[in-house]
Amino acid sequence: MKIETERLTLMPCDSGLIKIMEKQGYDNGPQSLNHINELSKDPTLYGWGSWLVMRKSDGLIVGDAGFKGAPNSNKEVEIGYGFLESCWHMGYATEAVESLVTWAFNLSVVERIIAETKVENIGSIRVLQKVGMNQLEKKGDMLYWELRKVDK
């Protein structure tokens, strides 16, 4: 399974991608490897964790994006993302998140996508705004967001 956009290829993390990550020295936090670990215990999580985001032009991993678990009983899933600082301000995060939102909403098991970000994370806030998410509330230093399938 993969998602292709104009400039990117997104692939759900699994043990087969570890070699690519190692070869490129990709280390953008523990999310991808943690998801691969969880996937080995529960294969139904495939697609509901980290997805590697690779630039089509050269195959470089520019970041990872994905979901923080399978949809819950309310048909909601939380999205998250992180990109290498050298790849910020290029529109990759917006392109990747938009493609994952579309992918999830094309499935009958997702009606609502949520997200959270720190108040000072202006780049992340801009991504969420660009993909059409609505800010729900602010608690402390966190902002909480949602996008409903009916609003897309």
Secondary structure, 3 states (H helix, E strand, C coil): CCEECCCEEEEECCHHHHHHHHHHCCCCCCHHHHHHHHHHHCHHHCCCCEEEEEECCCCCEEEEEEECCCCCCCCEEEEEEEECHHHCCCCHHHHHHHHHHHHHHCCCCCCEEEEEEECCCHHHHHHHHHCCCEEEEEECCEEEEEEEHHHC
